[in-house]
Amino acid sequence: MFAQLKAQDAPLAAGGGLFFNSDQWDGYQPARDRVYSILKGDATTPPVNSCVILTGVIHSSWAADLSQDPNNPNTATGGYNPATGEGSRAVEFVGTSVSSPGLSDPSGNTALFLRSVNPHFKYIDLNQRGCMLLDVTPARVVCEWWFVDTVASVSNIQTFGTAFEVVHGSNRLQPSAMTTPRANPPPLAP
């Protein structure tokens, strides 16, 4: 996962807090800062807008605004405003696993705690298995999470979890709805 994931929050200038896993991007802050430098642009290169990062392999579902320093309230210095999304340079959608177990969080309390410490996360589901469905147009990208009822036996039951979208040029997430299937969809890729 590209987004910062902390157990204790603090701006980077104050040490950054306590990160959960230094084996993901949290352990490679200089490399992540180089990505943010590209996204922000400079005097000779325009900023990169409408960037969506897709990740997975953590057996859970997440949606995040991506800010260089999400626990810093000063957006002028790379910070982030969770109420407006200001300071977000891109968004990230993290897909869950189809069958591998995640972190047991049946009450949702762990997800609530993580969102309280990590204000840039707009969605966290640690329990359910399934897949993400992306609907991409030039105007926006919608990500839907779909979950299966069991991984212990064959089942055709799936349920819609939630959806978030990013509108072209906004660089921040907003809640969305299940998309309508196209009448004449293109053939699937080989």
Z-matrix of the N, CA and C atoms (Angstrom, degrees):
N
C 1 1.447
C 2 1.524 1 108.38
N 3 1.335 2 115.92 1 135.20
C 4 1.458 3 121.29 2 -178.43
C 5 1.535 4 111.61 3 -80.10
N 6 1.326 5 118.69 4 -37.01
C 7 1.463 6 122.68 5 -178.19
C 8 1.526 7 111.05 6 -63.46
N 9 1.322 8 115.07 7 148.54
C 10 1.455 9 119.77 8 175.67
C 11 1.519 10 109.71 9 -67.13
N 12 1.335 11 115.83 10 140.77
C 13 1.463 12 121.37 11 177.35
C 14 1.526 13 108.02 12 -131.61
N 15 1.322 14 115.45 13 110.40
C 16 1.459 15 120.78 14 -174.00
C 17 1.518 16 112.37 15 -116.34
N 18 1.334 17 114.87 16 150.01
C 19 1.463 18 121.96 17 171.43
C 20 1.521 19 110.00 18 -94.49
N 21 1.338 20 116.60 19 -21.51
C 22 1.463 21 122.97 20 176.97
C 23 1.517 22 106.64 21 -140.08
N 24 1.332 23 116.64 22 127.32
C 25 1.457 24 119.55 23 -174.41
C 26 1.518 25 112.36 24 -88.96
N 27 1.344 26 114.52 25 147.79
C 28 1.458 27 123.49 26 172.56
C 29 1.524 28 107.19 27 -172.57
N 30 1.327 29 117.48 28 146.64
C 31 1.464 30 119.53 29 174.38
C 32 1.530 31 110.13 30 -62.38
N 33 1.324 32 116.35 31 157.55
C 34 1.470 33 120.01 32 179.71
C 35 1.526 34 111.48 33 -59.86
N 36 1.341 35 117.29 34 -36.02
C 37 1.468 36 120.58 35 179.33
C 38 1.520 37 112.45 36 -63.75
N 39 1.326 38 117.31 37 -20.74
C 40 1.475 39 121.82 38 179.08
C 41 1.525 40 110.85 39 -104.17
N 42 1.317 41 117.53 40 23.02
C 43 1.457 42 121.50 41 178.06
C 44 1.514 43 114.63 42 100.37
N 45 1.328 44 117.24 43 -12.62
C 46 1.460 45 120.46 44 174.95
C 47 1.504 46 115.83 45 85.38
N 48 1.315 47 118.77 46 -8.57
C 49 1.459 48 120.40 47 -178.34
C 50 1.513 49 111.54 48 85.98
N 51 1.323 50 116.02 49 -154.72
C 52 1.465 51 122.10 50 -177.92
C 53 1.523 52 108.58 51 -116.43
N 54 1.324 53 116.20 52 114.83
C 55 1.458 54 121.88 53 -179.60
C 56 1.524 55 109.81 54 -85.86
N 57 1.345 56 115.99 55 147.90
C 58 1.461 57 121.67 56 -179.74
C 59 1.520 58 112.91 57 -75.00
N 60 1.327 59 117.30 58 -42.89
C 61 1.459 60 119.76 59 -168.24
C 62 1.518 61 110.82 60 -141.95
N 63 1.314 62 116.83 61 105.31
C 64 1.463 63 120.32 62 179.77
C 65 1.521 64 112.55 63 -78.56
N 66 1.328 65 117.71 64 0.02
C 67 1.464 66 120.57 65 177.37
C 68 1.523 67 111.79 66 -91.46
N 69 1.340 68 117.85 67 -3.82
C 70 1.459 69 119.69 68 170.07
C 71 1.523 70 106.54 69 -104.06
N 72 1.320 71 119.26 70 -164.36
C 73 1.462 72 121.33 71 -173.81
C 74 1.526 73 112.94 72 -57.61
N 75 1.330 74 118.52 73 -22.16
C 76 1.465 75 120.22 74 179.35
C 77 1.525 76 112.35 75 -61.50
N 78 1.311 77 118.15 76 -23.45
C 79 1.455 78 121.37 77 177.90
C 80 1.519 79 113.42 78 -88.49
N 81 1.326 80 116.51 79 1.34
C 82 1.473 81 121.06 80 -175.30
C 83 1.525 82 110.23 81 -132.45
N 84 1.333 83 115.82 82 52.41
C 85 1.465 84 121.09 83 -176.06
C 86 1.526 85 113.06 84 -56.64
N 87 1.339 86 121.19 85 -41.91
C 88 1.474 87 118.69 86 178.68
C 89 1.537 88 112.34 87 -60.65
N 90 1.321 89 117.42 88 -38.97
C 91 1.462 90 120.26 89 177.92
C 92 1.529 91 110.42 90 -67.04
N 93 1.320 92 116.93 91 -42.54
C 94 1.465 93 120.40 92 178.71
C 95 1.530 94 110.01 93 -64.61
N 96 1.339 95 118.20 94 -38.06
C 97 1.467 96 120.97 95 177.17
C 98 1.528 97 111.27 96 -62.03
N 99 1.334 98 117.76 97 -35.30
C 100 1.472 99 120.52 98 177.51
C 101 1.531 100 110.38 99 -65.31
N 102 1.316 101 117.46 100 -38.23
C 103 1.468 102 120.42 101 176.48
C 104 1.528 103 109.46 102 -63.80
N 105 1.327 104 117.71 103 -44.75
C 106 1.462 105 120.33 104 178.25
C 107 1.526 106 111.76 105 -63.01
N 108 1.323 107 118.24 106 -35.31
C 109 1.466 108 121.07 107 177.24
C 110 1.519 109 110.71 108 -61.16
N 111 1.321 110 116.76 109 -39.94
C 112 1.470 111 120.79 110 177.70
C 113 1.525 112 109.85 111 -66.89
N 114 1.333 113 116.67 112 -44.32
C 115 1.460 114 120.16 113 -179.81
C 116 1.524 115 111.78 114 -62.10
N 117 1.335 116 117.45 115 -39.94
C 118 1.465 117 121.30 116 -178.45
C 119 1.517 118 112.86 117 -73.16
N 120 1.342 119 117.09 118 -29.19
C 121 1.452 120 120.12 119 -175.22
C 122 1.516 121 110.99 120 75.85
N 123 1.329 122 115.60 121 -179.17
C 124 1.461 123 121.01 122 178.32
C 125 1.525 124 108.83 123 -151.41
N 126 1.326 125 116.49 124 -163.55
C 127 1.463 126 120.85 125 -175.91
C 128 1.533 127 112.73 126 -62.89
N 129 1.327 128 117.35 127 -25.17
C 130 1.467 129 120.14 128 -177.94
C 131 1.522 130 114.27 129 -108.07
N 132 1.325 131 116.69 130 -13.48
C 133 1.465 132 120.89 131 -176.73
C 134 1.529 133 109.21 132 -128.84
N 135 1.330 134 116.96 133 128.66
C 136 1.472 135 118.31 134 179.89
C 137 1.524 136 111.30 135 -70.08
N 138 1.326 137 117.43 136 158.50
C 139 1.464 138 119.95 137 177.43
C 140 1.530 139 111.25 138 -65.48
N 141 1.311 140 114.88 139 155.16
C 142 1.462 141 121.38 140 174.08
C 143 1.517 142 106.53 141 -92.98
N 144 1.314 143 116.49 142 119.76
C 145 1.464 144 120.70 143 179.30
C 146 1.515 145 109.76 144 -111.87
N 147 1.311 146 115.64 145 164.08
C 148 1.465 147 122.59 146 176.73
C 149 1.524 148 112.12 147 60.49
N 150 1.323 149 116.34 148 40.58
C 151 1.467 150 121.67 149 179.13
C 152 1.527 151 109.37 150 -93.58
N 153 1.333 152 115.29 151 127.73
C 154 1.460 153 122.10 152 177.14
C 155 1.521 154 107.69 153 -118.99
N 156 1.310 155 117.12 154 125.45
C 157 1.464 156 122.26 155 178.07
C 158 1.524 157 107.61 156 -104.77
N 159 1.327 158 116.08 157 129.35
C 160 1.461 159 122.50 158 178.69
C 161 1.521 160 108.52 159 -110.66
N 162 1.326 161 116.96 160 127.21
C 163 1.461 162 121.29 161 179.22
C 164 1.522 163 109.74 162 -139.23
N 165 1.302 164 115.47 163 176.53
C 166 1.450 165 121.44 164 179.59
C 167 1.514 166 110.42 165 -171.67
N 168 1.313 167 116.32 166 -148.98
C 169 1.458 168 125.01 167 177.86
C 170 1.529 169 112.44 168 64.90
N 171 1.329 170 117.33 169 24.74
C 172 1.463 171 118.99 170 172.45
C 173 1.525 172 110.61 171 -123.60
N 174 1.333 173 116.47 172 10.12
C 175 1.463 174 123.18 173 170.34
C 176 1.526 175 113.55 174 59.18
N 177 1.328 176 116.61 175 35.27
C 178 1.456 177 121.91 176 178.22
C 179 1.521 178 108.69 177 -159.16
N 180 1.331 179 116.60 178 169.00
C 181 1.469 180 123.05 179 -175.19
C 182 1.523 181 110.41 180 -111.26
N 183 1.340 182 115.53 181 133.95
C 184 1.465 183 120.77 182 -177.26
C 185 1.529 184 109.22 183 -145.60
N 186 1.328 185 116.51 184 151.29
C 187 1.462 186 123.40 185 170.10
C 188 1.526 187 106.57 186 -137.76
N 189 1.335 188 116.48 187 130.81
C 190 1.461 189 119.53 188 -174.62
C 191 1.517 190 111.82 189 -141.81
N 192 1.332 191 114.71 190 143.61
C 193 1.455 192 121.29 191 161.84
C 194 1.522 193 105.55 192 -78.80
N 195 1.320 194 117.37 193 138.77
C 196 1.464 195 120.39 194 -178.26
C 197 1.516 196 110.59 195 -103.91
N 198 1.318 197 114.87 196 114.52
C 199 1.455 198 123.48 197 178.82
C 200 1.521 199 107.98 198 -127.06
N 201 1.307 200 115.82 199 143.16
C 202 1.458 201 120.17 200 -178.98
C 203 1.525 202 112.02 201 -61.61
N 204 1.312 203 117.46 202 -31.50
C 205 1.469 204 121.30 203 -176.31
C 206 1.534 205 108.55 204 -143.67
N 207 1.344 206 118.20 205 74.12
C 208 1.470 207 120.94 206 -171.24
C 209 1.525 208 115.72 207 -66.42
N 210 1.318 209 118.70 208 -14.55
C 211 1.464 210 120.60 209 177.87
C 212 1.523 211 112.09 210 -97.01
N 213 1.313 212 116.37 211 5.50
C 214 1.460 213 122.68 212 176.23
C 215 1.527 214 107.51 213 -99.13
N 216 1.323 215 119.32 214 117.68
C 217 1.463 216 120.39 215 -178.05
C 218 1.531 217 114.29 216 -74.87
N 219 1.330 218 117.96 217 -9.92
C 220 1.464 219 121.65 218 -177.59
C 221 1.528 220 109.90 219 -89.18
N 222 1.327 221 116.42 220 100.86
C 223 1.471 222 119.93 221 -177.36
C 224 1.520 223 112.53 222 -67.67
N 225 1.332 224 118.49 223 -21.27
C 226 1.463 225 121.25 224 178.97
C 227 1.529 226 111.91 225 -69.63
N 228 1.330 227 116.94 226 -20.18
C 229 1.462 228 120.26 227 -179.78
C 230 1.536 229 111.56 228 -113.16
N 231 1.329 230 116.33 229 30.29
C 232 1.468 231 120.34 230 177.39
C 233 1.501 232 114.15 231 91.18
N 234 1.325 233 117.10 232 8.04
C 235 1.454 234 121.40 233 -177.98
C 236 1.512 235 113.21 234 -81.92
N 237 1.335 236 115.15 235 -167.17
C 238 1.453 237 121.01 236 -170.54
C 239 1.520 238 110.58 237 -148.07
N 240 1.321 239 116.55 238 139.12
C 241 1.457 240 122.80 239 175.01
C 242 1.525 241 107.68 240 -108.24
N 243 1.338 242 119.10 241 105.78
C 244 1.464 243 120.48 242 -176.53
C 245 1.528 244 114.20 243 -65.90
N 246 1.320 245 118.24 244 -22.60
C 247 1.465 246 120.71 245 -179.80
C 248 1.526 247 111.83 246 -73.81
N 249 1.336 248 116.59 247 -35.58
C 250 1.471 249 120.21 248 -176.14
C 251 1.522 250 113.20 249 -110.60
N 252 1.332 251 117.57 250 -18.64
C 253 1.456 252 121.14 251 -174.71
C 254 1.519 253 112.87 252 84.25
N 255 1.335 254 117.39 253 -1.89
C 256 1.466 255 120.12 254 179.13
C 257 1.528 256 109.24 255 -59.65
N 258 1.325 257 116.03 256 136.33
C 259 1.456 258 122.15 257 -177.56
C 260 1.514 259 112.57 258 101.00
N 261 1.321 260 117.16 259 -11.95
C 262 1.462 261 120.05 260 176.81
C 263 1.523 262 109.47 261 -75.72
N 264 1.329 263 117.02 262 132.23
C 265 1.463 264 121.75 263 -179.59
C 266 1.528 265 112.34 264 -102.79
N 267 1.328 266 117.26 265 -15.59
C 268 1.464 267 122.60 266 -178.81
C 269 1.521 268 106.63 267 -166.56
N 270 1.330 269 116.20 268 -179.54
C 271 1.465 270 120.54 269 175.45
C 272 1.518 271 108.80 270 -129.66
N 273 1.330 272 114.72 271 160.33
C 274 1.464 273 120.51 272 178.70
C 275 1.516 274 109.83 273 -133.21
N 276 1.329 275 115.19 274 135.83
C 277 1.457 276 122.58 275 172.04
C 278 1.518 277 107.22 276 -116.52
N 279 1.326 278 116.85 277 127.67
C 280 1.460 279 122.25 278 -179.43
C 281 1.523 280 107.94 279 -113.70
N 282 1.336 281 115.70 280 123.39
C 283 1.458 282 120.97 281 -179.00
C 284 1.512 283 112.26 282 -89.92
N 285 1.300 284 115.32 283 141.51
C 286 1.452 285 121.49 284 178.06
C 287 1.522 286 110.12 285 -77.27
N 288 1.298 287 116.38 286 178.07
C 289 1.465 288 121.58 287 176.06
C 290 1.521 289 109.61 288 -87.69
N 291 1.317 290 115.66 289 158.91
C 292 1.458 291 120.25 290 176.44
C 293 1.525 292 109.87 291 -76.73
N 294 1.332 293 117.10 292 -40.98
C 295 1.463 294 118.54 293 -176.43
C 296 1.525 295 114.61 294 -136.33
N 297 1.319 296 119.92 295 -21.23
C 298 1.469 297 121.15 296 -177.33
C 299 1.522 298 110.81 297 -68.03
N 300 1.324 299 117.14 298 142.51
C 301 1.464 300 119.57 299 -178.19
C 302 1.521 301 112.13 300 -71.56
N 303 1.315 302 114.85 301 149.37
C 304 1.455 303 121.63 302 174.19
C 305 1.507 304 109.61 303 -103.91
N 306 1.297 305 115.93 304 -151.53
C 307 1.453 306 121.96 305 177.04
C 308 1.528 307 107.84 306 -87.42
N 309 1.311 308 117.67 307 130.59
C 310 1.458 309 120.81 308 -179.90
C 311 1.523 310 109.85 309 -70.84
N 312 1.322 311 115.88 310 118.14
C 313 1.462 312 122.02 311 -179.21
C 314 1.527 313 108.94 312 -146.61
N 315 1.346 314 118.13 313 57.89
C 316 1.467 315 120.13 314 -174.09
C 317 1.529 316 114.37 315 -60.90
N 318 1.316 317 118.30 316 -29.20
C 319 1.468 318 120.63 317 -179.84
C 320 1.526 319 111.53 318 -84.70
N 321 1.330 320 117.56 319 -16.81
C 322 1.461 321 121.07 320 -177.07
C 323 1.511 322 113.95 321 81.61
N 324 1.340 323 117.46 322 4.83
C 325 1.462 324 120.36 323 -177.35
C 326 1.527 325 113.15 324 -67.47
N 327 1.333 326 116.69 325 -35.98
C 328 1.472 327 119.10 326 178.67
C 329 1.520 328 109.93 327 -65.53
N 330 1.330 329 117.20 328 -44.19
C 331 1.463 330 121.07 329 177.77
C 332 1.536 331 110.52 330 -60.96
N 333 1.336 332 117.44 331 -41.90
C 334 1.471 333 120.48 332 178.08
C 335 1.521 334 111.29 333 -61.93
N 336 1.333 335 116.64 334 -43.01
C 337 1.462 336 119.90 335 177.92
C 338 1.525 337 110.54 336 -61.95
N 339 1.333 338 116.63 337 -46.59
C 340 1.463 339 120.05 338 -178.74
C 341 1.524 340 111.32 339 -60.28
N 342 1.318 341 117.47 340 -40.65
C 343 1.470 342 119.99 341 178.48
C 344 1.522 343 111.19 342 -67.25
N 345 1.334 344 118.59 343 -31.68
C 346 1.464 345 120.68 344 -179.87
C 347 1.532 346 111.19 345 -69.81
N 348 1.312 347 117.19 346 -31.84
C 349 1.467 348 121.81 347 -179.28
C 350 1.527 349 111.22 348 -89.74
N 351 1.316 350 116.40 349 -23.53
C 352 1.463 351 123.19 350 -175.89
C 353 1.527 352 108.93 351 -123.40
N 354 1.330 353 118.14 352 82.46
C 355 1.462 354 121.45 353 -170.91
C 356 1.527 355 114.61 354 -67.25
N 357 1.310 356 117.53 355 -13.32
C 358 1.466 357 121.24 356 -179.34
C 359 1.530 358 112.64 357 -79.23
N 360 1.343 359 117.50 358 -13.69
C 361 1.467 360 120.12 359 176.47
C 362 1.524 361 108.96 360 -81.50
N 363 1.297 362 115.79 361 126.32
C 364 1.461 363 121.77 362 179.24
C 365 1.524 364 111.35 363 -100.01
N 366 1.327 365 116.47 364 -16.64
C 367 1.465 366 120.70 365 -179.29
C 368 1.518 367 109.10 366 -154.11
N 369 1.333 368 116.13 367 133.80
C 370 1.463 369 122.75 368 173.71
C 371 1.523 370 107.65 369 -142.66
N 372 1.331 371 116.41 370 126.06
C 373 1.462 372 122.13 371 171.39
C 374 1.516 373 106.86 372 -132.28
N 375 1.314 374 116.52 373 114.71
C 376 1.466 375 121.76 374 -175.19
C 377 1.523 376 113.25 375 -94.96
N 378 1.323 377 118.71 376 -9.69
C 379 1.463 378 122.00 377 -170.22
C 380 1.516 379 116.46 378 -102.31
N 381 1.317 380 117.24 379 -42.82
C 382 1.461 381 120.17 380 -165.46
C 383 1.532 382 112.64 381 -84.83
N 384 1.332 383 114.40 382 148.30
C 385 1.471 384 122.73 383 178.79
C 386 1.516 385 108.82 384 -104.89
N 387 1.303 386 117.26 385 151.64
C 388 1.459 387 120.25 386 177.70
C 389 1.508 388 111.71 387 161.07
N 390 1.339 389 116.11 388 -132.63
C 391 1.465 390 120.25 389 -176.50
C 392 1.522 391 109.81 390 -154.75
N 393 1.337 392 114.34 391 169.16
C 394 1.456 393 122.23 392 172.59
C 395 1.518 394 107.80 393 -105.70
N 396 1.308 395 115.80 394 146.77
C 397 1.452 396 122.68 395 173.63
C 398 1.516 397 107.03 396 -123.39
N 399 1.329 398 116.72 397 123.55
C 400 1.460 399 121.30 398 179.78
C 401 1.515 400 109.61 399 -105.27
N 402 1.323 401 116.38 400 135.08
C 403 1.457 402 122.65 401 172.15
C 404 1.520 403 105.74 402 -117.87
N 405 1.323 404 116.00 403 110.84
C 406 1.460 405 121.73 404 -171.85
C 407 1.521 406 109.47 405 -114.17
N 408 1.324 407 116.08 406 126.43
C 409 1.457 408 122.46 407 172.59
C 410 1.528 409 106.88 408 -131.39
N 411 1.325 410 118.43 409 168.93
C 412 1.468 411 118.90 410 175.85
C 413 1.528 412 113.05 411 -61.55
N 414 1.324 413 118.08 412 -22.92
C 415 1.467 414 121.44 413 -176.58
C 416 1.520 415 113.96 414 -87.72
N 417 1.377 416 117.53 415 -26.35
C 418 1.462 417 119.15 416 -175.71
C 419 1.525 418 110.59 417 -168.74
N 420 1.341 419 115.18 418 164.83
C 421 1.464 420 122.57 419 172.97
C 422 1.524 421 106.60 420 -123.72
N 423 1.328 422 115.76 421 124.90
C 424 1.461 423 121.52 422 176.35
C 425 1.518 424 107.47 423 -110.26
N 426 1.327 425 116.23 424 133.04
C 427 1.460 426 121.90 425 174.82
C 428 1.520 427 108.19 426 -116.15
N 429 1.335 428 115.27 427 124.67
C 430 1.466 429 121.74 428 176.70
C 431 1.521 430 108.25 429 -112.19
N 432 1.322 431 116.13 430 140.48
C 433 1.455 432 121.38 431 173.21
C 434 1.527 433 107.54 432 -104.05
N 435 1.318 434 116.38 433 127.87
C 436 1.458 435 124.13 434 178.02
C 437 1.515 436 107.99 435 -119.04
N 438 1.336 437 116.09 436 135.68
C 439 1.458 438 120.53 437 -175.22
C 440 1.521 439 111.20 438 -122.81
N 441 1.334 440 114.48 439 145.78
C 442 1.464 441 121.14 440 176.42
C 443 1.529 442 108.40 441 -92.69
N 444 1.327 443 115.79 442 155.05
C 445 1.465 444 119.18 443 -176.26
C 446 1.521 445 112.76 444 -80.21
N 447 1.332 446 117.39 445 -24.97
C 448 1.460 447 120.83 446 179.97
C 449 1.524 448 109.39 447 -155.23
N 450 1.310 449 115.69 448 151.25
C 451 1.465 450 120.60 449 171.24
C 452 1.524 451 109.97 450 -115.42
N 453 1.332 452 115.80 451 2.94
C 454 1.466 453 120.84 452 -177.40
C 455 1.527 454 112.75 453 -85.83
N 456 1.343 455 117.34 454 -16.17
C 457 1.466 456 120.52 455 -179.86
C 458 1.527 457 108.90 456 -153.10
N 459 1.323 458 116.45 457 168.65
C 460 1.455 459 121.49 458 178.28
C 461 1.525 460 108.67 459 -67.29
N 462 1.320 461 116.59 460 132.17
C 463 1.462 462 121.61 461 179.78
C 464 1.520 463 108.76 462 -153.90
N 465 1.302 464 116.34 463 143.12
C 466 1.463 465 121.46 464 175.87
C 467 1.519 466 112.14 465 -103.38
N 468 1.322 467 116.95 466 12.62
C 469 1.463 468 120.81 467 -177.30
C 470 1.527 469 109.50 468 -89.80
N 471 1.321 470 114.53 469 123.69
C 472 1.459 471 120.52 470 174.11
C 473 1.521 472 108.07 471 -134.15
N 474 1.335 473 115.71 472 149.80
C 475 1.458 474 120.15 473 179.95
C 476 1.521 475 109.47 474 -129.37
N 477 1.309 476 114.03 475 147.86
C 478 1.457 477 121.37 476 176.21
C 479 1.520 478 108.20 477 -75.15
N 480 1.335 479 117.35 478 128.58
C 481 1.461 480 121.35 479 178.58
C 482 1.515 481 111.59 480 -89.02
N 483 1.317 482 116.02 481 -70.48
C 484 1.460 483 122.26 482 179.64
C 485 1.521 484 108.09 483 -162.63
N 486 1.324 485 115.39 484 174.68
C 487 1.466 486 120.72 485 177.72
C 488 1.524 487 109.31 486 -145.01
N 489 1.310 488 114.54 487 144.84
C 490 1.462 489 122.49 488 172.70
C 491 1.513 490 107.47 489 -132.91
N 492 1.325 491 115.39 490 155.83
C 493 1.456 492 119.37 491 178.90
C 494 1.515 493 110.22 492 -139.77
N 495 1.325 494 113.64 493 160.32
C 496 1.458 495 121.88 494 171.27
C 497 1.520 496 106.37 495 -127.19
N 498 1.332 497 115.35 496 127.69
C 499 1.456 498 121.79 497 -179.94
C 500 1.522 499 107.90 498 -87.34
N 501 1.313 500 115.99 499 143.18
C 502 1.467 501 121.20 500 -179.12
C 503 1.535 502 111.17 501 -47.32
N 504 1.322 503 116.27 502 125.71
C 505 1.456 504 122.36 503 176.97
C 506 1.510 505 115.73 504 84.86
N 507 1.339 506 119.53 505 -7.58
C 508 1.469 507 119.31 506 -175.18
C 509 1.524 508 112.99 507 -86.77
N 510 1.326 509 118.35 508 -29.64
C 511 1.471 510 123.16 509 178.27
C 512 1.526 511 113.70 510 61.39
N 513 1.334 512 117.77 511 19.64
C 514 1.463 513 119.94 512 178.02
C 515 1.519 514 109.94 513 -145.90
N 516 1.326 515 114.28 514 153.33
C 517 1.454 516 120.69 515 -177.25
C 518 1.520 517 112.21 516 -81.45
N 519 1.319 518 113.75 517 153.20
C 520 1.456 519 120.68 518 169.08
C 521 1.522 520 107.19 519 -144.03
N 522 1.332 521 117.23 520 150.55
C 523 1.470 522 119.34 521 177.82
C 524 1.520 523 110.00 522 -58.84
N 525 1.304 524 115.87 523 149.42
C 526 1.456 525 121.58 524 -179.76
C 527 1.519 526 108.90 525 -135.88
N 528 1.309 527 116.18 526 -167.48
C 529 1.458 528 121.92 527 -179.98
C 530 1.521 529 109.04 528 -134.79
N 531 1.307 530 115.76 529 166.74
C 532 1.454 531 120.99 530 177.37
C 533 1.527 532 108.87 531 -58.65
N 534 1.311 533 116.67 532 132.91
C 535 1.459 534 121.02 533 -179.36
C 536 1.526 535 110.34 534 -79.40
N 537 1.310 536 115.56 535 157.83
C 538 1.464 537 121.81 536 178.12
C 539 1.521 538 108.68 537 -88.44
N 540 1.327 539 117.88 538 128.41
C 541 1.465 540 119.39 539 177.84
C 542 1.528 541 110.81 540 -59.60
N 543 1.320 542 116.46 541 142.97
C 544 1.457 543 121.38 542 178.79
C 545 1.520 544 110.45 543 -71.53
N 546 1.321 545 116.14 544 146.00
C 547 1.467 546 121.44 545 179.91
C 548 1.524 547 111.27 546 -65.72
N 549 1.322 548 117.14 547 -41.49
C 550 1.468 549 122.29 548 -178.93
C 551 1.517 550 109.44 549 -127.99
N 552 1.331 551 117.74 550 75.57
C 553 1.465 552 119.35 551 -176.81
C 554 1.523 553 110.95 552 -69.02
N 555 1.316 554 116.71 553 151.56
C 556 1.463 555 119.55 554 176.63
C 557 1.526 556 109.13 555 -66.76
N 558 1.335 557 117.55 556 158.62
C 559 1.459 558 118.87 557 178.63
C 560 1.532 559 110.83 558 -65.21
N 561 1.317 560 115.87 559 152.40
C 562 1.452 561 120.48 560 177.99
C 563 1.521 562 109.44 561 -66.75
N 564 1.304 563 115.68 562 150.60
C 565 1.465 564 120.57 563 177.99
C 566 1.536 565 109.12 564 -65.23
N 567 1.343 566 116.05 565 147.73
C 568 1.476 567 117.69 566 179.86
C 569 1.501 568 112.63 567 -68.27
